[in-house]
Amino acid sequence: MVTKRLQQLRKISNSYCQQEGGSHGPDHSERVYQLALRLGREMGGDLEILAAAALLHDIGRNEESRSKGNICHAESGSEMAVPILQKLRYPAKTIEQICHCIRSHRYRGTYKPESLEARILFDADKLDSIGAIGIGRAFLFAGQIGACLHNPEQDPQTTESYSTQDTAYREFQVKMSRVRDQLMTPGGRKIAEKRHRFMEVFFDQLNREIYGSD
């Protein structure tokens, strides 16, 4: 599924995601794109909608980071996507469907995925936040904001996101451990089950090593 328009979308996506870098760099969007298409083929989703939504789903991420989380990247990204898609001559109805996917893909968002494609994008994005990839991304983000390696002694409810308390383990406690139960497609849930088990084993071993009980 390689078209000139898709190549242009990937280039646009990369330009935005490179501004953010780290755990939300272009490689993240590419993995979400590949997984969304995989799930889309399994479930009979519209691959054109999925491809565009996956590549553009995080173009508003840098705005959220600069605002320390006060701006929702899913909402801003869906607005930013409209002129991009119009310039590439997507039909108005298709643009509306793509933007719905982008607007509703966020784990903590207020908009719910209504279409099949939106549910698939939601799952593809969440699957990239768990398992071995998710752990790697969590530590990468913690490094970006200067958090310590591990802080299991702290109650995550008393810590703050985007702070030096926002370790990979905190991310596991407040988000990653809950992703499995949030997924919306059969294929997504099947993949999530395996990735969830790996995370439990990893953080159990990390706790053992940190406290010298391994």
C-alpha positions, 0 to 999 in steps of 0.5 A, a space after each residue: 500500500 504505497 502511493 504518492 499521497 501516502 509518501 507525502 503523509 509519511 513525510 509530513 508525519 515525520 516532520 512533526 514527530 521529529 520535533 517531539 522525538 524520543 518515545 513519540 518520534 517517527 518510529 512510534 508512528 510507523 509502528 502504529 501505522 504497521 500495526 493498524 494496517 495489520 489489524 485493519 486487514 484482519 477486521 476488514 477496516 478501511 485501510 486508506 482511513 487507517 493509514 492516514 490516521 495512524 501517520 497523523 495521530 501524533 502530530 499535535 504531540 509537541 503542543 501537548 508537551 510544551 503545555 505540560 499536558 494542558 493541551 490534548 494532542 489528540 484534539 489539536 492533532 485532529 484540527 491540524 490534520 484537516 488542512 493537511 488532508 485537504 491539500 492532499 485532496 482527500 474527500 470531505 467525508 474521508 477527512 471527517 472519518 480520519 479526524 475522528 480516529 485521531 481525535 479519539 485515539 488518546 487513552 486519557 481522552 474525552 472522545 470515544 472511538 465510534 467507528 471500526 477504524 477509530 477502535 483499531 487505531 486506538 488499539 494499535 497506539 495502545 499496543 505500542 505503549 505496552 510490552 517490551 516496546 512500551 517499557 523501552 518507551 517509558 524509560 526513554 520518556 523518563 530520561 527525557 524529563 530527568 526522572 530517576 530509574 525507579 521509585 516503587 516506594 512512592 505512591 503513584 497517586 501522590 506523584 505528577 506526570 511530566 515531573 521527575 517523579 514520572 518514572 517508567 514504573 509509575 507509568 506502568 502503575 498508572 497506565 501500562 498495567 491498565 491498557 490490556 483491559 481497555 482494548 477494543 478489538 479481538 486482535 488487539 486484546 490477543 496481542 495485549 495479553 502477551 505483552 502484559 504478561 511480559 511487563 509483569 515479569 520485567 517489573 517484578 525482576 526490576 524490583 528484585 534487583 533494586 532491593 537486592 532480593 534477586 
